[in-house]
Amino acid sequence: MSARLRCGLSASALVTLAVVATLELVVLLLLVGLAGTGYDYETAWSATAAPDGAVAPVGLRDPRALRLEKALLRLRPRGTYIVVDQTHNRLRLLRGREVLVDAPCSAGSGMVLRDGQEGRSWVFDTPRGRFQVLARLRDPVWRKPDWAFVEEGEPVPKDPDDRFEYGALGEYALYFGDGYMIHGTLYERLLGRSVTHGCIRLGREALRKVYEQSPLGTSILIF
């Protein structure tokens, strides 16, 4: 059966438009929460109806609402930007509303790891919010943190050289702060599931395209 709907847009494109619209709505609500609407509810018309119940004329727009819309447009990322949907484990690279890459990814599992001997614990969540590409790495090397050895039931090494693991992060990595990256994976069969320790995993071909079109400073929106 064809994946295209009657309107001519694919199901994937409609999902992407919905994601972008949702992000815009979230930003708009934040703006309203910070600045207030400025409406006098005793005299002003609502966005849809006049006080007597009549529908407001289509051309009648409150100037304050227009200012909020302009502020929202200014907050929209310029150029290409990355959107990560943790709920559905999808990563999209967009330019405006144009979808350049749409691929399955894997985000944090939300699992908790406890070190019974040291009394430490780690929560494997992916942060949510707005970030940017701070570093671009070819052939990244993973410096295994303490939790990686605790998880494997191995002693934490005293020699720093014993922490380095080559090839585990794929061909490329986009670093966006606090140890978090968008990188490759040896386990592509798990893409689409929430199985990581907080980073975003991406398949080889999609990662290559995202890396090539995401210079330093590229916005990353994770929700």
ZAVO-634598 format. One record per residue (C-alpha): x, y, z; residue in three letters; residue number from 1. Coordinates in Angstrom, 2 decimals. Each point is the difference from the previous one (the first is absolute). Layout:
# ZAVO-634598
R        X        Y        Z  type  seq
R        X        Y        Z   ALA  NUM
...
END
This chain:
# ZAVO-634598
R        X        Y        Z  type  seq
R     0.00     0.00     0.00   MET    1
R     1.27     3.46    -0.82   SER    2
R     1.44     1.93     2.93   ALA    3
R    -1.28     3.31    -1.41   ARG    4
R    -3.23     1.50     1.22   LEU    5
R    -2.68     1.81    -1.98   ARG    6
R     1.51     3.38     0.68   CYS    7
R     3.15    -1.07    -1.81   GLY    8
R     2.30    -0.04     3.05   LEU    9
R     1.60    -3.18     1.27   SER   10
R    -0.76    -1.21     3.50   ALA   11
R     3.60     0.74     0.99   SER   12
R    -0.28     3.56    -1.27   ALA   13
R    -3.21     0.54     1.94   LEU   14
R     1.65    -1.28     3.18   VAL   15
R     2.93     2.36    -0.57   THR   16
R    -2.32     2.97    -0.51   LEU   17
R    -1.80    -0.94     3.19   ALA   18
R     3.30    -0.13     1.87   VAL   19
R     1.03     3.44    -1.25   VAL   20
R    -3.44     1.42     0.81   ALA   21
R     0.19    -1.49     3.49   THR   22
R     3.38     1.61     0.61   LEU   23
R    -1.35     3.35    -1.17   GLU   24
R    -2.98    -0.35     2.32   LEU   25
R     2.26    -0.81     2.96   VAL   26
R     2.14     3.07    -0.65   VAL   27
R    -3.10     2.15    -0.40   LEU   28
R    -1.42    -1.23     3.30   LEU   29
R     3.31     0.75     1.70   LEU   30
R    -0.07     3.51    -1.41   LEU   31
R    -3.53     0.50     1.22   VAL   32
R     0.91    -1.33     3.42   GLY   33
R     2.95     2.35     0.29   LEU   34
R    -1.49     3.13    -1.49   ALA   35
R    -3.71    -0.47     0.68   GLY   36
R    -2.65     0.43    -2.63   THR   37
R    -0.76     3.62     0.89   GLY   38
R    -3.72    -0.57    -0.65   TYR   39
R    -2.76     1.70     1.98   ASP   40
R    -2.46    -2.88     0.26   TYR   41
R    -2.91     2.28     0.86   GLU   42
R     0.11     1.84    -3.34   THR   43
R     2.17    -1.78    -2.52   ALA   44
R    -1.24    -2.52    -2.54   TRP   45
R     1.36    -3.50     0.16   SER   46
R     1.97    -1.44    -2.91   ALA   47
R    -3.11    -1.68    -1.40   THR   48
R    -3.13     1.82     1.07   ALA   49
R    -1.40     3.43     0.88   ALA   50
R    -1.56     0.60     3.44   PRO   51
R    -3.49    -0.55    -1.41   ASP   52
R     0.99    -3.37    -1.44   GLY   53
R     0.47     1.22    -3.57   ALA   54
R     3.11    -1.22    -1.83   VAL   55
R     2.68     2.67    -0.14   ALA   56
R     0.90     1.24    -3.49   PRO   57
R     2.86    -1.96    -1.55   VAL   58
R     2.03     3.15    -0.63   GLY   59
R    -0.24     1.22     3.58   LEU   60
R     3.27    -0.79     1.76   ARG   61
R     1.07     1.34     3.35   ASP   62
R     3.39     1.76    -0.37   PRO   63
R     1.27    -1.70     3.14   ARG   64
R    -0.65    -3.40    -1.54   ALA   65
R     1.89     1.09    -3.10   LEU   66
R     2.95     1.02     2.15   ARG   67
R     0.03    -3.44     1.61   LEU   68
R    -0.05    -1.64    -3.43   GLU   69
R     2.97     2.10    -1.11   LYS   70
R     1.86    -0.91     3.18   ALA   71
R    -0.70    -3.66    -0.70   LEU   72
R     1.42     0.30    -3.51   LEU   73
R     3.14     1.59     1.38   ARG   74
R     0.48    -3.00     2.32   LEU   75
R    -0.25    -2.53    -2.83   ARG   76
R     3.49    -1.34    -0.81   PRO   77
R     1.65     1.43    -3.09   ARG   78
R     1.49    -2.23    -2.65   GLY   79
R     0.03    -3.72     0.70   THR   80
R    -0.96    -1.36     3.43   TYR   81
R    -0.46    -3.36     1.65   ILE   82
R    -3.18    -1.16     1.72   VAL   83
R     0.02    -3.09     2.22   VAL   84
R    -3.35    -1.53     1.00   ASP   85
R     0.76    -2.27     2.96   GLN   86
R    -3.54    -1.35     0.21   THR   87
R     0.16    -1.54    -3.46   HIS   88
R     3.81    -0.21    -0.25   ASN   89
R     0.22     2.00    -3.23   ARG   90
R     2.68     2.46    -1.01   LEU   91
R    -0.65     2.56    -2.71   ARG   92
R     2.31     2.49    -1.64   LEU   93
R    -1.99     2.94    -1.34   LEU   94
R     0.52     3.22    -1.89   ARG   95
R    -3.06     2.09     0.80   GLY   96
R    -2.80    -2.50    -0.60   ARG   97
R     1.99    -2.00    -2.56   GLU   98
R     0.98    -3.45     1.27   VAL   99
R     3.57    -0.88    -0.95   LEU  100
R     0.35    -3.13     2.14   VAL  101
R    -2.66    -2.04     1.78   ASP  102
R     1.34    -3.10     1.74   ALA  103
R    -0.52    -2.23     3.03   PRO  104
R     2.27     0.68     2.94   CYS  105
R     0.41    -1.16     3.57   SER  106
R    -0.20     2.24     3.06   ALA  107
R     0.55    -0.59     3.72   GLY  108
R    -1.58    -3.04     1.63   SER  109
R    -0.88     1.73     3.27   GLY  110
R     1.47    -2.95     1.87   MET  111
R     1.77     0.44     3.35   VAL  112
R     3.33    -1.67     0.69   LEU  113
R     1.20    -0.30     3.60   ARG  114
R     3.48    -0.76     1.22   ASP  115
R    -0.52    -2.01     3.15   GLY  116
R     3.63     0.21     1.07   GLN  117
R     0.47     3.76    -0.34   GLU  118
R    -3.61     1.05     0.57   GLY  119
R    -0.16     1.87    -3.29   ARG  120
R    -2.82     0.03    -2.54   SER  121
R    -0.55     1.20    -3.56   TRP  122
R    -3.22     0.78    -1.91   VAL  123
R     0.28    -0.57    -3.73   PHE  124
R    -2.19     2.80    -1.34   ASP  125
R     0.42     2.18    -3.07   THR  126
R    -0.33     3.70     0.87   PRO  127
R    -2.88     1.98    -1.50   ARG  128
R     0.21     3.55    -1.27   GLY  129
R     1.93     2.07    -2.50   ARG  130
R     3.68    -0.69    -0.59   PHE  131
R     2.53     0.57    -2.76   GLN  132
R     2.85    -1.87    -1.64   VAL  133
R     3.10     0.91     2.00   LEU  134
R     2.47    -2.40    -1.65   ALA  135
R     0.11    -2.22    -3.10   ARG  136
R     2.07    -3.17     0.29   LEU  137
R     1.19    -2.51    -2.61   ARG  138
R     0.74    -3.50     1.23   ASP  139
R    -0.85     0.91     3.61   PRO  140
R     1.55    -2.01     2.82   VAL  141
R    -2.09    -0.85     3.04   TRP  142
R     1.60     0.65     3.36   ARG  143
R    -2.00    -2.41     2.11   LYS  144
R    -1.34     1.57     3.23   PRO  145
R    -0.20    -1.82     3.32   ASP  146
R    -3.58    -1.14    -0.58   TRP  147
R     1.01    -1.95    -3.11   ALA  148
R     2.22    -2.27     2.11   PHE  149
R    -2.55    -0.23     2.82   VAL  150
R    -2.66    -1.03    -2.53   GLU  151
R     2.27    -2.73    -1.37   GLU  152
R     0.91    -1.21     3.48   GLY  153
R     3.66     0.91    -0.47   GLU  154
R     2.29     1.96     2.31   PRO  155
R     0.53     3.65    -0.89   VAL  156
R     3.53     0.18    -1.49   PRO  157
R     2.68     2.12     1.61   LYS  158
R     1.90     0.46    -3.25   ASP  159
R    -1.73     2.70    -2.15   PRO  160
R     1.13    -1.77    -3.18   ASP  161
R    -2.22    -2.97     0.90   ASP  162
R    -3.08     2.17    -0.42   ARG  163
R     0.29     0.64    -3.75   PHE  164
R    -2.15    -2.01    -2.40   GLU  165
R     0.32     0.41    -3.76   TYR  166
R    -2.82    -0.41    -2.52   GLY  167
R    -2.89    -0.08     2.48   ALA  168
R    -1.31     3.47    -0.98   LEU  169
R    -0.03    -0.49    -3.76   GLY  170
R     1.64     2.19    -2.64   GLU  171
R    -1.19     3.39     1.23   TYR  172
R    -1.23     1.77     3.12   ALA  173
R    -1.66     3.35     0.65   LEU  174
R     0.71     1.15     3.55   TYR  175
R    -2.61     2.26     1.65   PHE  176
R     1.22     0.29     3.59   GLY  177
R     0.30    -1.80     3.36   ASP  178
R     1.33    -3.15    -1.65   GLY  179
R    -3.00    -0.42    -2.32   TYR  180
R     0.41    -0.70    -3.72   MET  181
R    -1.83    -1.05    -3.10   ILE  182
R     2.08    -2.92    -1.23   HIS  183
R    -0.05    -3.34    -1.77   GLY  184
R    -0.54    -3.46     1.40   THR  185
R     1.10    -3.58    -0.42   LEU  186
R    -3.56    -1.14     0.71   TYR  187
R    -2.13     1.51    -2.75   GLU  188
R    -2.64    -2.67     0.54   ARG  189
R    -0.91     1.82     3.24   LEU  190
R    -0.65     3.35    -1.68   LEU  191
R    -3.50     1.24     0.74   GLY  192
R     0.19    -1.15     3.61   ARG  193
R     0.88     1.91     3.16   SER  194
R     3.13    -1.92     0.92   VAL  195
R     2.90     2.48     0.35   THR  196
R     1.76     1.43     3.02   HIS  197
R    -1.04     3.53    -1.01   GLY  198
R     1.62     0.61    -3.38   CYS  199
R    -1.92    -0.11    -3.27   ILE  200
R     0.93    -2.93    -2.21   ARG  201
R    -0.52     0.17    -3.75   LEU  202
R     0.49    -2.41    -2.89   GLY  203
R     3.09     0.26    -2.20   ARG  204
R    -1.53     1.53    -3.13   GLU  205
R    -2.23     2.46     1.87   ALA  206
R     2.89     1.01     2.27   LEU  207
R     2.22     0.76    -2.98   ARG  208
R    -2.64     2.28    -1.54   LYS  209
R    -0.70     1.78     3.28   VAL  210
R     3.71     0.50     0.66   TYR  211
R     0.64     1.42    -3.47   GLU  212
R    -2.80     2.58     0.33   GLN  213
R     0.39     0.99     3.66   SER  214
R     2.80     2.53     0.48   PRO  215
R     1.03     1.32     3.40   LEU  216
R    -2.82     1.94     1.61   GLY  217
R    -2.78    -2.06    -1.60   THR  218
R    -3.04     0.03     2.30   SER  219
R    -1.13    -3.29     1.56   ILE  220
R    -3.56    -0.14     1.39   LEU  221
R    -0.71    -3.02     2.19   ILE  222
R    -3.45    -0.71     1.43   PHE  223
END
